[in-house]
Structure formats: C-alpha cells, structure tokens
C-alpha cells in the first residue's frame, strides 16, 4: 500500500475544488505548493485554530496568575511554568510546523531557522512534559505529607523543580548544536527534523518522556493506593467519646489541657477528615486526568521516535504528522484540565472578563 507522504499529499487524493487548467489555477499562482482539497483546507484550518486556541488559553491562565495576588504562591507557580511552556509551543513551534506541513514536509527556510525550530520544539515540549510531572509530584507530596510539606518547604521545592525542568529541557534541546550530536538539516533533501543519531534518540526520548512517564505513573499509583487505604480504613462515628467521670476528674485537675485535647480531637476527626478526603479525591481525579491525557497525547509520537533509528521499517510520514500534532494538542488540554478542577480559576476568569467590559 502506498501511503501519502504527509497531510498535504493525503489531501491531494480527494477531489480538488480548484481547476487544473487555466491561468487562475493554484499551480500557476503558486508553483511550489500543491493544490489542496476542501478536506485539506478544513484540516489545516483546524490545526491553525488549535495553535491559536492553545496560545490564547494559556495566555489567559498566565494573565490571571499575574493579576490575582492569591495566585502568587505554590502551586500556581508550577501552573505558570506549564503555561509558559505551552504558550511557547503555540507561538514558536506550531506555526512553523504548520508551514512545514503545507510545504509537503520539505524545509525551504534555511539551516538557521531549521535549527531554531527544532531546538524550540524539543525545549518547549520537554518543559511542558516535565511541568506536568512537577505538578503531579507537588500534588502527591501535599496529600501524603501534608504536615511536613509546609508552605515554605513547598515553595522551595517547587522552585527547584521549575529550575531543573528548564535546565534539563535546555540540555536535551541544545545537545545536537553544542556537542555535534547528529544533524537536524539536510539541504539536498530539504529535510528538517530532530537528530536521528541513535545515542541521542535514546538520550532525548528517555529524558523528555520515558523518565517523566515513569514518575507520573508511580505518583498516581501512590495517590490511588493512599486514597483506597483511607476509604477502606474509614469507620463511621470514628470519634470515641471519653467517659464522663474521667473527663470531669481530668477537668478538675487540668481544665485547660482537657479542653484543648477534646477540642483538637473533635476538630481533626470530624470536620478536618471530611474536608481533606474531599480534597484528596478531587486532586486524585485531576492528576489522573492530567496524566491520562498526557500519556495518550505523547506516547504514539515517542514510541515511533525511539523505534525509527533502530528499525529498517519507514513509518509513513502521514502518521508521523498525526502523532506530532497529537503531542502538540497536549499543550491545549493542560490548562483546560487544571483550571476545570479549580473553582478559584473559574471565579478569577469571570472577574477578569467582567473588568474588560
């Protein structure tokens, strides 16, 4: 079976709405670009709208975090870091990738711009993936170690995770340029892609996807296990009343201490447990959806990326394009998932838009 080379070639298999003869045909107007069918125009339009929507939504999240003072703390700094990486994916990576598809996956913009595009692609996508991992880790620690994981420690650890996220992403993206680790541009073939050097492929795919994948799966397993344990161990009417005689006797000798112990016991085991269980359940659902969408969006692309340098089978370019844009779509879903489970963001969005009127 002969696969179409890319999105554009796939569109050519459908009837074109443009005439094939005459001076007004697309071939005469633009000899470098093949004619597009109605389906082709529709798909490319949807990809363009995806880029615009990704940029707009993540920019809205960033603007909200900057404008609302209560968001100037953990975990919103992690959300801001994720939004920055996703905004850069939409602004720097998606447009050039769309041009690449329109050109039949042939790169006509020169070596420098090719290297810039590939570096930005790897940097921003890797940072987006590791930011999801950082949010999952922060959620896990805040739920499993809520007494030791104080606001001060949480802020310090989150800043360390953000710094490591961008440093690791920079190392992975700039390694081919700084250390000559494979080639990204071939002028004769008009080809621009991530280095196919086998050793770099293993390094980049493990560092950008497979390692964070193992982390987030482990984190969600721990969250699920902890939530299941709490539900199984919960008993109705867990507050054990103290006998009246003992309570009166202790109150006679140490009334202040007796009051403090009873007050702390009742508050923690009734209202506190109910509130924390709701919070844990909501956080577990949010992290689970965030991780699930992340895996579904990126795993097809990274499986093909890891296999390609070691296999003689050439994956059809049309599938490479589909897997690549499926990965890009994760940057669109990230802010939707996180803000959907946070009432504070919904309220902040309403306030933000009401002030603009």
Secondary structure, DSSP 8 states (H G I E B T S, - for coil): ----SSHHHHHHTS--SS-SSSTTSHHHH-TTS----HHHHHHHHHHHHHHHHHHHHHHHHHHHHHH-GGGSSTTHHHHHHHHHHHHHIIIIIHHHHHHHHHTTS---S-HHHHHHHHHHHHHHHHHHHHHHHHHHHHHHHHHHSTTTS-HHHHHHHHHHHHHHHHHHHHHHHHHHHHH--S--EETTTTEE-S---HHHHHHHHIIIIIHHHHHHHHHHHHHHHHHHHHHHH--TT------HHHHHHHHHH-HHHHHHHHHHHHHIIIIIHHHHHHHHHHHHHHHHHHHHHHHHHHHHHHHHHHHHTT-SS---HHHHHHHHHHHHTHHHHHHHHHHHT-HHHHHHHHHHHHHH-
